[in-house]
Amino acid sequence: MTDNWDVIIVGGGNAAFCAALAARERGLSILMLERAPENESGGNSRFTAGAFRIVYNGVDDLRVLMPDLTDAECAISDFGAYTRDQFFDDMFRVTRWRTHGDLCERLVTKSYESALWLQSKGMRFQPIWGRQAYKIDGKFKFWGGLTVESWGGGPGLVDQHNSIAKKRGVELRCNTRALSLIYDGHAVTGVRVKHNNAMHDLRAACVVLACGGFESNPEWRTRYLGPGWNSRKCAAHVSTRATACEWRST
Ligand SMILES: Cc1cc2nc3c(=O)[nH]c(=O)nc-3n(C[C@H](O)[C@H](O)[C@H](O)COP(=O)(O)OP(=O)(O)OC[C@H]3O[C@@H](n4cnc5c(N)ncnc54)[C@H](O)[C@@H]3O)c2cc1C
């Protein structure tokens, strides 16, 4: 088993798998490190609805993304549209204009093509019939601009990612916790990990950190969301708290 990779990706959630697929299509060797055991892998991504907020201009766009949609299903559904302007307005309203300009523009303008890209890798999508539609006068009317989810919701998202990655030759090592980056004084050259109570050094030309956001850190939750948020239970909070501390001390 080699321990020298083109890219090591820390994490096993949606962000990590997307990074892995993007790097793999450039022909690179990829190792993903997941702290959790396989049956609990996927971080917060596993606990989501698997909902994807994307720009679409009507049912024709949705049928490209979800070719399983039948004529009969379309006839009883009012999917409406979710335009770029609506997506931008929602981002500005929800963040009170504090969203990052470049990232927001990328998120909105690339949302549809990103979903299509995932579909081209093998990801299957479906309309969020159960959560985002009301039956009005015999038709399911979608609301909120949130119309598409991965098949099987959050668990389906992670399970699909797992099998797509495996088929494409990405290696995922579970029960493997990243402890620190290896830095030779010029560049990051790998990751120190803990697996089966032993430490190992894994080498890579490039390391991607996709091990969750600040919501997994109780101190940061309290600081940015307010009192009481420190005691919330959150997927992978122990691991990411440790990760955040150790990255900072490296
Ligand atoms: C209840 C809930 C519902 C949500 N619903 C939606 C939704 O429907 N649609 C949507 O777009 N967003 C939703 N979100 C937000 C969404 O969960 C996050 O934006 C998304 O999961 C972030 O993905 P990620 O890959 O960055 O992190 P995560 O999915 O949390 O993945 C982090 C990964 O890193 C691993 N990890 C952490 N530390 C280490 C370490 N030291 N070594 C190795 N591995 C490590 C974890 O085990 C995990 O696999 C929801 C969030 C919650 C809490």
The ligand as an SDF file (V2000), in Angstrom:
LIG
                    3D

 53 58  0  0  0  0  0  0  0  0999 V2000
  -29.3270   19.2350   10.1120 C   0  0  0  0  0  0  0  0  0  0  0  0
  -28.6170   19.8550    8.9270 C   0  0  0  0  0  0  0  0  0  0  0  0
  -29.2400   19.8260    7.6900 C   0  0  0  0  0  0  0  0  0  0  0  0
  -28.5960   20.4130    6.6010 C   0  0  0  0  0  0  0  0  0  0  0  0
  -29.2180   20.3290    5.3690 N   0  0  0  0  0  0  0  0  0  0  0  0
  -28.5730   20.7970    4.2730 C   0  0  0  0  0  0  0  0  0  0  0  0
  -29.1270   20.5950    2.9770 C   0  0  0  0  0  0  0  0  0  0  0  0
  -30.1700   19.9570    2.8070 O   0  0  0  0  0  0  0  0  0  0  0  0
  -28.4580   21.0910    1.9070 N   0  0  0  0  0  0  0  0  0  0  0  0
  -27.2560   21.7550    2.0690 C   0  0  0  0  0  0  0  0  0  0  0  0
  -26.6850   22.1910    1.0480 O   0  0  0  0  0  0  0  0  0  0  0  0
  -26.6880   21.9330    3.2800 N   0  0  0  0  0  0  0  0  0  0  0  0
  -27.3160   21.4580    4.3820 C   0  0  0  0  0  0  0  0  0  0  0  0
  -26.7220   21.5990    5.6150 N   0  0  0  0  0  0  0  0  0  0  0  0
  -25.3610   22.1870    5.6820 C   0  0  0  0  0  0  0  0  0  0  0  0
  -24.3790   21.0440    5.3100 C   0  0  0  0  0  0  0  0  0  0  0  0
  -24.4760   20.0260    6.2690 O   0  0  0  0  0  0  0  0  0  0  0  0
  -22.9140   21.5030    5.2590 C   0  0  0  0  0  0  0  0  0  0  0  0
  -22.8060   22.6880    4.5070 O   0  0  0  0  0  0  0  0  0  0  0  0
  -22.0880   20.4080    4.5820 C   0  0  0  0  0  0  0  0  0  0  0  0
  -22.3340   19.1580    5.1700 O   0  0  0  0  0  0  0  0  0  0  0  0
  -20.6220   20.7330    4.6760 C   0  0  0  0  0  0  0  0  0  0  0  0
  -19.9340   19.6740    4.0400 O   0  0  0  0  0  0  0  0  0  0  0  0
  -18.4410   19.3990    4.3870 P   0  0  0  0  0  0  0  0  0  0  0  0
  -17.9830   18.2760    3.5190 O   0  0  0  0  0  0  0  0  0  0  0  0
  -17.6870   20.6840    4.3760 O   0  0  0  0  0  0  0  0  0  0  0  0
  -18.4430   18.9470    5.9470 O   0  0  0  0  0  0  0  0  0  0  0  0
  -18.9860   17.6110    6.6080 P   0  0  0  0  0  0  0  0  0  0  0  0
  -20.0690   16.9950    5.8090 O   0  0  0  0  0  0  0  0  0  0  0  0
  -19.2770   17.8940    8.0460 O   0  0  0  0  0  0  0  0  0  0  0  0
  -17.7340   16.6330    6.5220 O   0  0  0  0  0  0  0  0  0  0  0  0
  -16.5850   16.8040    7.3450 C   0  0  0  0  0  0  0  0  0  0  0  0
  -15.8110   15.4990    7.2600 C   0  0  0  0  0  0  0  0  0  0  0  0
  -14.5290   15.6530    7.8560 O   0  0  0  0  0  0  0  0  0  0  0  0
  -14.2910   14.5320    8.7060 C   0  0  0  0  0  0  0  0  0  0  0  0
  -13.2800   14.9500    9.6670 N   0  0  0  0  0  0  0  0  0  0  0  0
  -13.3660   15.9300   10.5890 C   0  0  0  0  0  0  0  0  0  0  0  0
  -12.1910   16.0250   11.2810 N   0  0  0  0  0  0  0  0  0  0  0  0
  -11.3610   15.1000   10.7360 C   0  0  0  0  0  0  0  0  0  0  0  0
  -10.0020   14.7090   11.0090 C   0  0  0  0  0  0  0  0  0  0  0  0
   -9.2700   15.3110   11.9490 N   0  0  0  0  0  0  0  0  0  0  0  0
   -9.4620   13.7030   10.2660 N   0  0  0  0  0  0  0  0  0  0  0  0
  -10.1830   13.0830    9.2900 C   0  0  0  0  0  0  0  0  0  0  0  0
  -11.4650   13.4130    9.0080 N   0  0  0  0  0  0  0  0  0  0  0  0
  -12.0400   14.4030    9.7210 C   0  0  0  0  0  0  0  0  0  0  0  0
  -15.6630   14.2040    9.2800 C   0  0  0  0  0  0  0  0  0  0  0  0
  -15.7060   12.9040    9.8430 O   0  0  0  0  0  0  0  0  0  0  0  0
  -16.4990   14.3420    8.0090 C   0  0  0  0  0  0  0  0  0  0  0  0
  -16.4030   13.2070    7.1930 O   0  0  0  0  0  0  0  0  0  0  0  0
  -27.3330   21.0370    6.7350 C   0  0  0  0  0  0  0  0  0  0  0  0
  -26.7060   21.0490    7.9910 C   0  0  0  0  0  0  0  0  0  0  0  0
  -27.3380   20.4640    9.0730 C   0  0  0  0  0  0  0  0  0  0  0  0
  -26.6290   20.4670   10.4080 C   0  0  0  0  0  0  0  0  0  0  0  0
  1  2  1  0
  2  3  1  0
  2 52  2  0
  3  4  2  0
  4  5  1  0
  4 50  1  0
  5  6  2  0
  6  7  1  0
  6 13  1  0
  7  8  2  0
  7  9  1  0
  9 10  1  0
 10 11  2  0
 10 12  1  0
 12 13  2  0
 13 14  1  0
 14 15  1  0
 14 50  1  0
 15 16  1  0
 16 17  1  0
 16 18  1  0
 18 19  1  0
 18 20  1  0
 20 21  1  0
 20 22  1  0
 22 23  1  0
 23 24  1  0
 24 25  2  0
 24 26  1  0
 24 27  1  0
 27 28  1  0
 28 29  2  0
 28 30  1  0
 28 31  1  0
 31 32  1  0
 32 33  1  0
 33 34  1  0
 33 48  1  0
 34 35  1  0
 35 36  1  0
 35 46  1  0
 36 37  1  0
 36 45  1  0
 37 38  2  0
 38 39  1  0
 39 40  1  0
 39 45  2  0
 40 41  1  0
 40 42  2  0
 42 43  1  0
 43 44  2  0
 44 45  1  0
 46 47  1  0
 46 48  1  0
 48 49  1  0
 50 51  2  0
 51 52  1  0
 52 53  1  0
M  END
$$$$
